[in-house]
Amino acid sequence: MNHELWLEPDGCQTFCLAGAQGDGARALMHSEAKLVWEVEAESHFEAMTKYYSHMQWGEYLTDFPEQDKTSYRKLGWK
């Protein structure tokens, strides 16, 4: 699934799913927020790992690896 990184005018950012799954998150953004990066991932864990790498924050760790590593396809998302 495609994920998007948005930058708000105040410097805050939102990393969310693209398409209908991210509509709720994007509805909360400032009207002048800018899409600055997109990435494909097959799970939440993969998306966050790529996001952390992009931001140069080091290794992404999770307290819920079984849940976070479940593929979107296995969850029934398209």
Sequence and secondary structure as in RCSB ss.txt:
>XXXX:A:sequence
MNHELWLEPDGCQTFCLAGAQGDGARALMHSEAKLVWEVEAESHFEAMTKYYSHMQWGEYLTDFPEQDKTSYRKL
GWK
>XXXX:A:secstr
 EEEEEE TTS EEEEESGGGGHHHHHTS TT EEEEEEE SBHHHHHHHHHHHHT      S HHHHTSBTTTT
T  
